[in-house]
Amino acid sequence: MELSITSKDSYSQRRLRDLRVIQRKKLKGNTLIVIEHNLNVIKCADWVIDMGPGGGNAGGRIVAEGTPAQVAKSAKSVTGPYLKKLL
């Protein structure tokens, strides 16, 4: 998937640089584990582990896992409906 960020602010530019580094490492055959909340990053993942169902004491359990498309279809995933809009 193509990585792109339209914002010109320095945070977005750093984020795009970081994502390109991750993508290069992945293409070289490395296994990467990335903890991320940004849906534009999540949609590019090979595999997603969605933790929840809430934060803090209400979280910490796997509620969905699979490809981004599989997580998007999960009824238990809070992330799924938002991710579905981007796929």
HELIX and SHEET records of a PDB file:
HELIX    1   1 SER A   10  LEU A   27  1                                  18    
HELIX    2   2 LEU A   39  ILE A   42  1                                   4    
HELIX    3   3 GLY A   56  ALA A   58  5                                   3    
HELIX    4   4 PRO A   68  LYS A   73  1                                   6    
HELIX    5   5 GLY A   80  LEU A   86  1                                   7    
SHEET    1   A 2 VAL A  48  GLY A  52  0                                        
SHEET    2   A 2 ARG A  61  GLY A  66 -1                                        
END                                                                             
